[in-house]
Amino acid sequence: MPGSPVHTASTAVGEAAEGAFHALGGSIAAMANVAGSGAKTYEHVDTGFREEFQRLGRAAAGHAADRR
């Protein structure tokens, strides 16, 4: 509710959550592309997933550092 003590906090949380879900959606799409791209081997899929999870880990670490 505008003007309430929690309005600013709830707005900030909503914006942060939206950004997080947007980023996660992009990562899921990238992983789906790897899985559905006609990968010839399990190793190809594993490599693609590993790279995506590593990218997510670096991004999460960067966001955690920004919050300090």
JOPEHU-V370349 format. One record per residue. N is the residue number from 1. PHI is phi in degrees with one decimal (NA if undefined). Layout:
N,PHI ; N,PHI
This chain:
1,NA ; 2,-57.1 ; 3,87.6 ; 4,-80.1 ; 5,-62.0 ; 6,-97.2 ; 7,-58.0 ; 8,-63.0 ; 9,-64.8 ; 10,-68.1 ; 11,-66.7 ; 12,-63.5 ; 13,-63.7 ; 14,-61.0 ; 15,-66.7 ; 16,-66.1 ; 17,-64.3 ; 18,-61.0 ; 19,-63.0 ; 20,-65.2 ; 21,-66.8 ; 22,-64.1 ; 23,-63.9 ; 24,-63.7 ; 25,-60.7 ; 26,-63.7 ; 27,-68.9 ; 28,-63.5 ; 29,-62.7 ; 30,-63.6 ; 31,-68.1 ; 32,-64.5 ; 33,-63.0 ; 34,-63.1 ; 35,-66.8 ; 36,-101.2 ; 37,-86.0 ; 38,79.8 ; 39,-53.4 ; 40,-85.3 ; 41,-139.8 ; 42,-62.9 ; 43,-60.8 ; 44,-63.0 ; 45,-65.6 ; 46,-59.0 ; 47,-63.3 ; 48,-62.0 ; 49,-64.5 ; 50,-59.5 ; 51,-62.5 ; 52,-68.1 ; 53,-65.4 ; 54,-64.6 ; 55,-63.5 ; 56,-61.7 ; 57,-62.7 ; 58,-65.0 ; 59,-65.0 ; 60,-65.1 ; 61,-64.0 ; 62,-65.3 ; 63,-67.0 ; 64,-65.2 ; 65,-67.0 ; 66,-65.8 ; 67,-79.4 ; 68,-80.0
